Every structure is written in structure tokens, then in C-alpha cells.
């Protein structure tokens, strides 16, 4: 079973990697490069939003949601520090403090 999962992961990785590795930079126009530069900032919120704002029943949970507070802390640290690791750890630590120490 795990060999199938591992093999599927390898196939997925190499199909995506081939598009990056084998496409020459000259093949893409400047306009295409500009458009593709926005892809990470468009995809990232789509991945993060459900994890932060939705509960296990996939309903919007705003009041009493410690993940929102931790996300705000991480956003502030990220904005002022401009460091990815500080952003990640500040969000994790603030979330852990909220759920384990403050029972929020």
C-alpha cells in the first residue's frame, strides 16, 4: 500500500518538475512570466483560508477561533520581519499558547 502512495507521489512530482526543468526560459514571453509570478500569491490563500476559518464541519467559525488570532500574529510578524521562518514559528507558537496554555 505505501509503495503505491510513494509511487504516485513520485509520478506527480516528476510530471510537475518536468514542466519547470525542461521549459527554457526563452520560450516564455515577458508577459507570461509576469502572469506566472502571481500564481503563488493566488494559490496560497486558497490553501490557507479553509484551514484557518472553517471548523471540522466545514462551517465558518469566526468567534472563539484561535487559528484566526494565530494567523494575525503570524501576518504581523511576517510583515515586520520579512522572514519566512519567523512568520511560521510565530504563528505556531501563538497558536500553541492559545490552545494549550490559555485553553482558548
FIRO-815436 format. One line per 10 residues: number of its first residue (from 1); their letters; for each residue y, z, x of N, C-alpha, C. Coordinates in steps of 0.2 Angstrom, whole numbers, padded with zeros to 4 digits, m for minus. Each point is the difference from the previous one (the first is absolute). Layout:
NUM	A	Y,Z,X,Y,Z,X,Y,Z,X ~ ...
// end
This chain:
1	XXXXXXXXXX	m0006,0000,0004,0006,0000,m0004,0006,0000,0004 ~ 0001,0004,0005,0006,0001,0005,0000,m0006,0004 ~ m0005,m0004,0001,0000,m0006,0004,0004,m0005,m0004 ~ m0002,0000,m0006,0004,m0005,m0005,0007,0001,0000 ~ 0002,0006,m0001,0007,0002,0000,0003,m0002,0006 ~ m0003,0002,0006,0003,m0002,0006,0001,m0007,0001 ~ m0005,m0004,m0002,0000,m0007,0001,0005,m0003,m0004 ~ 0001,0002,m0007,0005,m0002,m0004,0007,0001,0003 ~ 0001,0006,0003,0006,0002,0004,0002,m0005,0005 ~ m0005,m0001,0004,0001,m0005,0006,0002,m0007,m0002
11	XXXXXXXXXX	m0004,m0002,m0006,0002,m0007,m0002,0007,0000,m0003 ~ 0002,0005,m0003,0007,0000,m0003,0005,0001,0006 ~ m0002,0004,0005,0005,0000,0005,0001,m0006,0004 ~ m0006,m0004,0001,0001,m0006,0004,0003,m0006,m0004 ~ m0001,0000,m0006,0003,m0005,m0004,0008,0001,0000 ~ 0002,0006,0000,0007,0001,0000,0003,0000,0007 ~ m0004,0002,0005,0002,m0001,0007,0001,m0007,0002 ~ m0005,m0004,m0003,0000,m0007,0002,0007,m0004,m0002 ~ 0003,0002,m0005,0006,m0003,m0003,0006,0002,0005 ~ m0001,0006,0003,0006,0003,0005,m0002,m0003,0007
21	XXXXXXXXXX	m0006,0000,0002,m0001,m0002,0007,0000,m0008,0001 ~ m0002,m0004,m0005,m0001,m0007,0001,0006,m0004,m0002 ~ 0005,0003,m0004,0006,m0004,m0002,0005,0001,0005 ~ 0002,m0006,0003,0005,0000,0005,0007,0001,m0003 ~ 0004,0004,0004,0006,0002,m0003,0005,m0007,m0001 ~ m0001,m0005,0003,0004,m0006,m0001,m0002,m0003,m0007 ~ m0006,0001,m0003,m0002,m0003,m0006,0005,0003,m0006 ~ 0002,0006,0001,0004,0003,m0005,0007,m0002,0000 ~ 0004,m0002,m0005,0007,m0001,0001,0003,0007,0000 ~ 0007,0000,0002,0004,0006,0000,0000,0003,m0007
31	XXXXXXXXXX	0001,m0004,m0005,0000,0003,m0007,m0006,0003,m0002 ~ m0006,m0002,0002,m0006,0003,m0002,m0001,0006,0004 ~ 0002,0001,0006,0000,0006,0004,0005,0005,m0003 ~ 0005,m0002,m0002,0005,0005,m0004,m0003,0003,m0006 ~ m0003,m0005,m0004,m0004,0002,m0006,m0005,0005,0001 ~ m0004,m0002,0005,m0006,0004,0002,0002,0007,0003 ~ 0006,0001,0003,0002,0006,0003,0001,0005,m0006 ~ 0001,m0002,m0006,0001,0005,m0006,m0007,0002,m0003 ~ m0005,m0003,0002,m0007,0002,m0003,m0002,0007,0001 ~ 0001,0003,0006,m0002,0007,0001,0004,0005,m0005
41	XXXXXXXXXX	0006,m0001,0000,0005,0004,m0004,m0001,m0001,m0007 ~ m0003,m0005,m0002,m0002,m0001,m0008,m0007,0002,m0001 ~ m0004,0000,0004,m0007,0003,m0001,m0001,0007,0000 ~ 0004,0003,0005,m0001,0007,0001,0002,0005,m0006 ~ 0005,m0002,m0003,0002,0004,m0006,m0006,m0001,m0006 ~ m0002,m0006,0000,m0006,m0001,m0005,m0006,0004,0001 ~ m0001,0002,0006,m0006,0004,0002,0002,0007,m0001 ~ 0006,0002,0002,0002,0008,0000,0001,0002,m0007 ~ 0004,m0004,m0004,0002,0003,m0006,m0005,0003,m0005 ~ m0006,m0003,m0001,m0005,0003,m0004,m0003,0006,0003
51	XXXXXXXXXX	0000,0001,0007,m0003,0006,0003,0005,0006,m0001 ~ 0007,m0002,0000,0005,0006,m0001,0001,0002,m0007 ~ 0001,m0005,m0004,0002,0001,m0007,m0005,0001,m0005 ~ m0006,m0003,0001,m0005,0001,m0006,m0005,0005,0002 ~ m0002,0003,m0005,m0006,0006,0000,m0006,m0004,0000 ~ m0006,0005,m0001,m0007,m0003,0000,m0001,m0004,m0006 ~ 0004,0001,m0005,m0001,m0004,m0006,0004,m0006,m0001 ~ 0003,m0001,0006,0005,m0006,0000,0006,0000,m0005 ~ 0002,0006,m0001,0006,0001,m0004,0006,0002,0005 ~ 0006,m0002,m0002,0006,0002,0004,0001,0008,0000
61	XXXXXXXXXX	0000,0002,0006,0001,0008,0001,0006,0001,0004 ~ 0005,0002,m0003,0007,0001,0003,0001,0008,0001 ~ m0001,0004,m0005,0002,0007,0000,m0006,0004,0004 ~ 0001,0004,0005,m0005,0004,0003,m0004,m0005,0005 ~ 0002,m0005,0002,m0003,m0005,0004,0002,0002,0008 ~ m0005,0003,0003,0002,0002,0007,0000,m0006,0005 ~ m0003,m0006,m0002,0000,m0006,0004,0007,m0003,0000 ~ 0003,0001,m0005,0007,m0003,m0001,0005,0003,0005 ~ m0001,0007,0000,0004,0004,0005,m0001,m0002,0007 ~ m0007,0000,0001,m0002,m0002,0007,0002,m0007,0002
71	XXXXXXXXXX	0000,m0005,m0004,0002,m0006,0001,0008,0000,0001 ~ 0004,0003,m0003,0007,0001,0001,0001,0003,0007 ~ m0004,0005,0002,0001,0003,0006,m0001,m0005,0006 ~ m0006,m0004,m0001,m0002,m0005,0005,0005,m0005,0000 ~ 0003,m0003,m0005,0005,m0005,0000,0006,0003,0003 ~ 0002,0006,m0001,0006,0002,0004,m0001,0001,0007 ~ m0006,0003,0002,m0002,0000,0007,0000,m0007,0003 ~ m0003,m0005,m0003,0000,m0007,0002,0006,m0003,0001 ~ 0005,0001,m0005,0006,m0003,0001,0004,0003,0006 ~ 0000,0006,0001,0004,0003,0005,m0003,0000,0007
81	XXXXXXXXXX	m0007,0000,0000,m0003,0000,0007,m0002,m0007,0002 ~ m0001,m0005,m0005,m0002,m0007,0002,m0007,0000,0004 ~ m0004,0005,m0001,m0006,0001,0003,m0006,0000,m0005 ~ m0005,m0004,0001,m0005,m0001,m0005,m0005,0007,0000 ~ m0001,0002,0006,m0004,0006,0000,0003,0006,m0003 ~ 0006,0001,0002,0004,0006,m0003,0000,m0001,m0008 ~ 0001,m0006,m0002,0000,m0001,m0008,m0007,0002,m0003 ~ m0005,m0002,0003,m0007,0001,m0002,m0001,0008,0000 ~ 0001,0003,0006,m0001,0007,0000,0004,0004,m0004 ~ 0006,m0002,m0001,0005,0004,m0004,m0002,0000,m0007
91	XXXXXXXXXX	m0003,m0006,m0003,m0002,0000,m0006,m0007,0004,m0001 ~ m0004,m0001,0004,m0006,0004,0000,0001,0007,0000 ~ 0004,0003,0005,0001,0007,0000,0003,0003,m0006 ~ 0005,m0004,m0002,0004,0003,m0006,m0005,0000,m0006 ~ m0004,m0005,m0001,m0005,m0001,m0005,m0005,0006,0000 ~ m0002,0001,0006,m0005,0006,0001,0003,0007,m0001 ~ 0006,0000,0002,0004,0007,m0001,0001,0001,m0008 ~ 0001,m0006,m0003,0001,0001,m0008,m0006,0002,m0003 ~ m0006,m0004,0002,m0006,0002,m0004,m0004,0006,0002 ~ 0000,0001,0006,m0004,0006,0003,0004,0006,0000
101	XXXX	0006,0000,0003,0004,0007,0000,0004,0001,m0006 ~ 0003,m0004,m0003,0004,0001,m0005,m0003,m0001,m0007 ~ m0006,m0003,0000,m0004,m0001,m0006,0004,m0004,m0005 ~ 0004,m0005,0002,0004,m0004,m0004,m0004,m0006,m0003
// end
